[in-house]
Amino acid sequence: MPLLELRDLSVRYRNRSIEAVRGVSLTLDAGETLGLAGESGCGKSTLAMSVLRLLPANAEIDGQILLDGEDVTTMKWGRLRAVRWTSAAIVFQGAMHALNPVRRVRDQIAEPIELHSTAQLSAQAVRKRVDELLTQVELPVAKGDSYPHELSGGQKQRVMIAMALACEPRLVIADEPTTALDVIVQAQVLALMSDLVERKDIGLIMISHDLAVLASTCERLAIMYQGSLVEEGPSASVIASPRHEHTRTLAAAFPTVGDPVSRYAPATTSALGLPDEAPAPGEVLMRTADLHVTFRSGGLTHAVKGVDLEVRSGEIVALVGQSGSGKTTLARTILGLQEPTSGSVTYAGKAVPRSSRGLKAYRRQVQLVLQDPTSALNPRHSVYEAIAEGLRIHRVPGDERENVAAALDAAELRPPEEFMPLLPHQLSGGQRQRVVIAGALALEPKLLVADEPVASLDASVRGEILALLLRLRAKLGLAALVITHDLGLAWNIADRVAVMYKGELVEVGSVDEVLNKPQHSYTKSLLAALPTTHPNETLSREGESQVSSG
């Protein structure tokens, strides 16, 4: 008998007349791993939440969901409550938002044990069980006394996994468990989950839009598109010979580092295509010299240590490294949002000003593109207002409406008049990111500082935004410093790459030199940790890696 069997499962939302899942049939055995892939809106999370009936009240479920042979759809509330956590558990997406910020980690892991365990356990027994779970997910027991904000992203994700395992379920569903994690921490979390499946003989469903992550962890892949299951089979065969066009699109969205076909060629279906060739960089536009940034809070923290970095006119430089390596602090210092402890930042040969008036003029030339477009945009402001705000602050001359239209056109939101009255929730993720880029372009900057500009976007949208950046560089001569932990992004669009580790630039050079022939052990470890679409390759190539992270 399968551990989980979905029979002709359909899910509809009544008030929106949306059929989110359409006639999906799947099986999963104990000790088996299944990857569920697809883009936002395809129905994969709805399908996962339906397994434990965690959908909103307006959802209607048709078909059968058999968990250990028992139909979840017909369970009474008491039985359903007993099944949750003990038979099946979910690792939710976004550990920072899923964890309670005002409760210690130990108490949050203990909660499902106290509420759902079939045995009455003493406080001492619960504490012992929590310690066991922390050890299982390779966290020091002392971390149980920490609050979520005191943990790294990878540590928070491990806490979520510990919570899911608390009542020893036979089925675990992980919804985008490695989103926004850097490659080394991602590799560690994926290796941990694979090890738990093997040791505990649990069934694992992993949800992602990244086929490389799924292929390196899961034996089987199921691809969803517009609510339907369009392809399913062993990971190796699905990756090697995809039958459906959407599977091919997902596979093409995340390039293989070192593949010459994807160099300066992000996956795009736009009729505008890609520039014929990368233009030659011009004069040095921005330079840091022996830059140091030190924070004094409970001791000295050297966030940036002696960084020398250049960005030339018309050049795209990728700044890569793990979370906590100092990338964002360096970017804030370049933007004038953080004062350096020592060293200098110059733009067009002049030191970045310190006065309010000088910084205002400087920031018109150097614009920031934030990671999450949903957070960057005011939900109550129309697209027009979002872009006009910068024009008003900087008192840009000319007709405001014409300037807004020109910025939207430059960001390829056409015709501009159709987008001006829309609110952020009426836009897709890719359109929201284009609005953020349009807001920057409205001021006609020479340099964009883009912080993880595609980290929160779907696979196909990712390629479209990267292609847009290449077209903007070719058309406007725009330079960009792109902060990322995604080496595939660097391979796709960057001219040079700077690798940051513990506040220092440990390797700087052309993308071909650094990513094809890395010299520093940390760069090698980043490349070794990349997931692969070839399941026979080891997940993290641990033999090559010399640097690890908690």
N, C-alpha and C positions, 0 to 999 in steps of 0.2 A: 504494500500500500504506500503511495507517495506521501511524503510529509505534508506537502501542499499541492492542491489541484484546483485550478480555476477552470470552470466549465462554462463556456459561452458567456463570459462576464461582460455586462454592459452597465454603465453608470451615467445617469442623466441628472442635470440640475434643473429643477422645475422652473424657477423664476427667470432663468436665462435661456430656456429651451435649448440647452447645449447637451449633446451626447459626448461626454468627455472620454468614455471608454466604450468601444464597440466590438462586442462579440469576441473577447480575448479568451483563449484556452491555453493554459500552461501547466506544467508539472515541475515539482522540485522534490528530490529525495534528500534524506539526511546525509550529511557529509558532502553535499554537492553545492557548487557555486554557480549562480546565474546572474549575468549582467543584463540590466534593463536600460537600454540607451534610447535617446531621443531628445529633441529640443523642448524648450519651455512651451507648455500648452499642448503637448502631444498626448498627455494623459498618464504618463508613467507614475507621477506622484499620487494621482487620484487612484490608480490601480493599487499602489502600495498601501495607501491609507484604508482602502476598502477591505483589506485582509483582516483588519481588526475593527472595522466599522468606526473609523475615526473621521469620517466625512461630515460635513455640515448637515443640518437638519433638512435642507432642501434637496439633498441627493437621494435619488432612487436607484436601487441596485436590482438588476435582473441577472439570472443565472445562478451558479452555485460557487461557493468558496469553501472547499473542503480542507480543513486543518486536522490532520490525523484522522481523516474520514468523517469528521463532524462538520456539518454545514454552519458556518459562521453567520450566514444571513438569517437563519431561523433561531439562533440562540436567544434566550431570554437574558435580561440585563444582568442578573446575578451570575449566570454561567459565563457571559461575555467578560464580566469583570474578573472572574477567576482565570480566564484564558489569557487575558492581557498580562504581559510581563512573564508569566510562568510558562506558557506554551509558545508565545511569539512576542518579540520586542522590537522596537524601532530605534535606530540611531538617527535622530533628526538632523536636518541640514542646518548649519550655522550654530556651532556649539556656543558661541558668545551669547546668542539670543536665546538659546534653549536652556541655559543654566541660569539659576536665580542668583543675581549679583550680590545679594545680601545674606546668603547662607553659605556656610563652609561646605567644601567639596564632600567631606565625610558624611554630613547630614543629608546631602542630596543623593548620594549613592545608597544610603541606608533607607531612604523613603520607600522605594518599591519593595524592599525586603519587609519592612514593617507593615505595609499596606496589603501586599499580595502574597506573601509567603504562606504556605499551607500549615507550617508549624509555628507554634508560639515560641519565639526566641527571646532569651534574656538580653538586656542591654549589652552585656559582656559578649554574648554569642554574636550579636549583630555587629559589634565593633570588630570582632575577629573575622567575620565574613567580609566586611568592608576592607580590612587589611589584605585579605586573600585576593580580593578583586583588584585592588591597587597593584599588587604584585603581579597578577596575571596580565595586566595591561602595561607592565613595565614602568610603573611610576613609583617613586619612593613613598613609603608609608607616611612619611612626614608631610607629604603634599596633601593628605587628607584634611589637614588643619588649615589649608589655604583657602582664600576666596578666589572666585574665577578670574578676577582682574590680575591676580598675582601669578597666573599661569600663562605659558606661551600658547599659541594657537594649537600646536600639536598636542600639548598636555591637556588642553580643554577637550580636544577630540577624544583622547584616551579616557577621560572621565565619562564622556557620553557612552563610550563602548562598555566601560565598567558598569554603568547604570543598566545598560541593555542586558548584560550578563547576570545581573544581580540575583534573579530568581531561576537561573539555569534554564532558559528557554531552549527549545529545540530548533526554533526558526528565528533568525535575525534579519531585519530589513534595514539596510543602510542607505539613506537618501543623501546623495552627494557628500559622502563623508570626508572628502579631501578638497572640497572647493576652497579656494583662497589660501591653501597651504603651500609653502614652498616645496621644491621637488624632493629635497632630502627628507623633510618631515612627512611628506606624502608617501614616499617609499617606505618609511618606517611604519606608518599607520597601515598601509596596505599589506606589508609583510606580517604585521601583528594579526590582522584579521584573517589572513590565509592560514597562519599558524593555529589560531583558535578554532577554525573550521576543522582542521586536521586533528587536533588534540581532543576537542569536545564533541566531534561528530555532529555538529549543528548544520542546518541548511542556511545558506546565505544568499540573499538577493541584494545586489548592489546596483544602485541607480546613479547614472551619470550621463552627461552628453559627450564625454571624452572616451572614445573607443580604445585609446591606448591604455588608459587606466583600467578599463574593464577587461581588455584582452590579457593584460599581464596578471590579473587576479582570478578571473572567472573561467570555468571550463566551458560554459555555454553562453551565448549571447542571444538576446531577444531585442529586436529593433521595433520601436513604436513610431507611428507617423499619423497625425490627425486622428488619434484615438484608436487606431487599429494596429494589430500586430502584423508587420509587413515582411519580417524575416526572422528566422530562428534556427539555431543549430550550433554545432561546436565552434568555439571561438576561432580556431585556426581556419576553418573553412569559410566562415562568414567574412573574416578579414581578407583572406586570400582571394575569394571569388564572390564578392557581394552581388546579389541578384537585383536588389532594389536600388533605385536611383538615390533615395535618401540615405541609405547605408554608405554609398559611395561618397556622398556629400559630407557625411560625418567623418569618414576616414580621411578625406582630403583636407579637412579644416585644421588638423594638427600635423604639421609637417615633420618629417624625420630630419633631425639635425645632421648635416653633411650631405643631404640629397640635393644635387645641383638643380633639379627640376623646380624646387620650391624656393630657390634663392631669388629674392625680390619678386616673389610670385605668390602672395597669399591667395587662398581660394576665393574667387569672386565670380558672380554671375552677372555683374553690372555690364551694361552695354558700353560703358565708358572705358572698360578694359584697364590695362596697366601701362605705365610709361614704358617706352621702348628700352630705355636704359637709365641707370642711375647717373644723375649729373655729377660733375666733379665738384667737390667741396671748395668753398671760397676761402676768404680770410677768417682768422680766428674771431669768433663773435663773443664767446663767453669763456673765461678762464678762471680756474681756482689755482692758487699757489700756496703750497704748504699749509693748507687749511686745517685748523683744529677747532673742534667744538667739544667743550667739557661741561657736564652738568654736575652741580653740587647739591645732592639730595641724599642724605644718609651715607655720604662718602662721595668719592670722585668717580664719575662715569665718563670715559673717553669715547664719545659717540662717533666722532670723526677725527682721524689721526693723520695729519700731514698729507692731505689729498691734493694731488696735482691732476687736473682734468681740463680738457679743452673740448669745445663744441664749435665747429666751423659753420659759416654761413652755408645753408643748403645741405647740411649733414644731419644724419640720424644716428645718434649714439644711444646704445642700450646700456643701462646701468643695472646689472644683475647681482643677485645675492639673496641669502636667506632673510627671513624676518629677523629684525634685530641687528642686522649687519651695519646699519647706519645710512641706508639709502635715502629714507624719507628725511632724516635730519640734514643730510647733504642738500637735498632738493629745497628744503625750507630755507636753508642758509643762502642758496643761490637766488631764491626769490625775495630775499630780504625779510623773511618772516622770523628768522633766528639770527642773532648776532654771533659772529665767530669769536672764539676765544683768542685766536691768533691766526695769522695768515690773511689772505685777501681773496676777494671775488671781484673780477673786472668784467665789464661789458663794453664792447666796442672800444677797448683800450682804457676805459675810465673805471675807477672804483665804484662799486655799487653804493649809492648815496645812503645816508643814515637819516636825513631829515624827512619829515612826512611829505613835504612837497616834492622832494627829489625822488622818494620811493614811488609816489603816485605816478610820476612821469616814467620812471623805470618800468613799472609793472604794466604800462601800456605796451611796452616793447617785449616783455617777457610774460607770457600768460600761462596759467595753470589749467590743466585738464584733469579733473578728479576721477578717482577710480569708479565710484558708484554714481551713475547719472541720476538715479532715483533720489538719492540723498542730496545731490548737488542742485537739483531744481526745486523751487518752492511749489508745492502741490496746488497752491491757490493762484499762481501766476500763469498767465498764458505764455505761449512760446514767444509772442511779440514782446511781452513785458520782461521775460527772462533775458532776452538779448538787448533790449533797449536800456536796461538798467546800467550796464557798463558804459554805453554811449553817453548816458546822462551824467554819470559820475565823472567821466573824463571830459565832458563837454565837447564831444567830437562835433566839428562843424558839418554843415550840410543837412539835408532833409532826413529826419530820423527814420521815417518809414522806408525811404529808399536805402538807407544804410542797413536797416534790419533785413530788408529783402536781399541785398547784396550778400550779407553774411550767410543767410539761409541758402542762397544759391551756391555760394562757395562751399558750403557743407553738403551740397547735393540734396537738399530738401526742396524739391521742385514739383509744381510751382510754389513759390514762397507764400503767396496769398492764402493757399489752402491750409498751411501749417500755422500761420500767425495766430488765429483765434483758439487753437487747441490747447487743452491742459495736459500736463505730463501723463496722467493716467489714460489719456486717449491715444498715446503713442506706444509703439513697440520699444523694446529695449534698445535696439539699434538706432531708432529715430531719436530717442532721448539722448543717447550719446552724441549724435550729430548736432542736436540743439546745444549741448554743452560746448562742443567744438565750435559751433557757429558763434556762440557768445564770446569765445576767445578771438575768433577771426574778425569780429566786428571792429576790434580796435587795431587791426592791421599790425599784429606783432611780427617780430622777426624770429622769435624763439618760442616754441611750446615746451613746457615741462609737463609731461603726461605721466601720471602716477597710475600704473596698472590699468591702462585705458580700455582693456577688453576682458579683464578678469571676471566680470560679472555677466558677460554676454554669452549667448548661445554660440555653437560652433560655426554655423554659417554666417551669423552676424559679425562674429569676430573677424573673419576674412574680409568682409565688406568694409569695416572700419579701418583695418590695416591698409587695404587698397586705397581708401580715401586719403590716408596720411601720405602714401607714396605719390598720389596725384597732386596733393597740395604742395608737396615738396617740389615736384616738377613744374607746377604752374606758377607758384608764388615765390619759389626759392626759400621756403620756410625751413628752418632748422628745428630739430626736436631732440630733447633728452627724454628718453622713454625709460621709466623705472619699472622693472618687472622681475619676477622670478621665473618667467617662462622663456626658456632658451630657444624654443621653437619660434617665438615672436622675434627674438633677436636675429635668428637665421632668416626669417621671412623678410624683414624690412630694414635692418640696421646696416650701416656702413662699418661702424666700429663698435666694440663691446668693451665695457669696463667692469671687471669683476670685483665686488666689494666683500670683504670678510673682516668681521670684528673692527669695523671703522676704517680699515685701510683698503686702498686699491691694490690688489695683489697681482692683477694682470690686466693690461690694457693693450689693445691692438685691433687689427682688422678682424672682422667676424670670421673670415676663413682661417686666419692664423690661430685665433684663440679657441674656436670651437672644433676645428679639425686637428690642431696640434697643441693642445693645452700644455703649459709648462708647470703651472702651480698645482699642488696636490688638491687644493680646494676646488679649483676649476674642474679637475678630473673627477672629483667626488660629485659635483653637480651633474656632470654629463653621465656618470655611472648610475645616478639615481633616476634618470629619465625613464618613465614607463615606456614599454615597447608594444607595438601591435603584433609582435611575433611571440606567442605564448611560450614557446620552447626556450626563449632566453630567460635568464634569471631576472627576477624582479628588480633588484637593486644592484646587481653586479658587485656584491659586497667585497669580492677580492680586489677590485680596483679602487674601492673607496677608502680614503685614509682620514676623512674628516666626518664626524657625525655630530648630530644635534639632538637635544632633548625636545 
